[in-house]
Amino acid sequence: MLVKPGSTDLSLEESSPAARREVMGGLAKGIDVLRAFSRDRPHMTLSEVAACAGLPPATARRCLNTFQELGYVTRSGRKFLLRPKVLEISAAYLESMDIEQLTQTHLEQVARETGDSAALSVLDGVEVVYVARTSVRTLMRMEAHVGSRFPAYATSMGRVLLAGLGPARLRWYFENAHFTALTSRTVTDPAKLARIVAESRRNGCAVVDEELALGVIAIAVPVYDGNGRVVAALNSSSHARRTDKAALVRERLPMLQQISRQISAEIARVPGIALSAQL
């Protein structure tokens, strides 16, 4: 993870005293505990969970015991691990937005015409989260799925989403993200990344070549809501041996822009839909 699990745009500490009286600190701590688990940390001891969530061990223990009682967490010896029931939480979001039905046909069209994969993601804190995906090919070294999270700075969709942020939110991002080299080609210099984000805003697209994972190249475009705000990103990924940046822009950008317009128009027709609260 790039920031403390549970970090959001406005933390409890940053909110006003009146706002803090209207929130449940215990619930926020429980969410921090759930988010401490990841692909790299699928099972942890109490002390490890507490450290990852930034909580006192006694608080983490109460949260884990509560989640265990509710069926979201189980334990094996001294190790705690998530149970499949946690998927109900993310499923509620996806089902309420009906994202799969809204976008799947379009993603399948992109995958079919390119022979590769296509995905839709939103920005959550300093990461992108996949909310829909389809593929006709398995990429080497990296395979994403609905719910996968990746650092925004190293992904084409992340850079498009960052380009859609207002100045205050973008400043928050650069103040809170940690830029780590994921491959030898990952751009980690904040000043250079800021210029890349600005360029993505001007061009209306972003291309990332083996910065997230070796062998993976991708191009992304923004998706808009009815008010013209960037609420999601649409991408097409391929293997670097099959294509390059110039070819992606030449061969896939027009199609992605067309599909983005179609998805944006459908989002605008759905009352109250909000794929992202990133602004």
Secondary structure as GFF3:
##gff-version 3
##sequence-region A 1 279
A	DSSP	alpha_helix	17	21	.	.	.	ID=ss1
A	DSSP	alpha_helix	25	36	.	.	.	ID=ss2
A	DSSP	beta_strand	43	44	.	.	.	ID=ss3
A	DSSP	alpha_helix	46	53	.	.	.	ID=ss4
A	DSSP	alpha_helix	57	70	.	.	.	ID=ss5
A	DSSP	beta_strand	73	76	.	.	.	ID=ss6
A	DSSP	beta_strand	79	82	.	.	.	ID=ss7
A	DSSP	three_ten_helix	84	86	.	.	.	ID=ss8
A	DSSP	alpha_helix	87	97	.	.	.	ID=ss9
A	DSSP	alpha_helix	99	114	.	.	.	ID=ss10
A	DSSP	beta_strand	117	124	.	.	.	ID=ss11
A	DSSP	beta_strand	127	135	.	.	.	ID=ss12
A	DSSP	beta_strand	149	151	.	.	.	ID=ss13
A	DSSP	three_ten_helix	152	154	.	.	.	ID=ss14
A	DSSP	alpha_helix	156	163	.	.	.	ID=ss15
A	DSSP	alpha_helix	167	176	.	.	.	ID=ss16
A	DSSP	alpha_helix	190	203	.	.	.	ID=ss17
A	DSSP	beta_strand	206	209	.	.	.	ID=ss18
A	DSSP	beta_strand	216	224	.	.	.	ID=ss19
A	DSSP	beta_strand	230	239	.	.	.	ID=ss20
A	DSSP	alpha_helix	245	269	.	.	.	ID=ss21
###
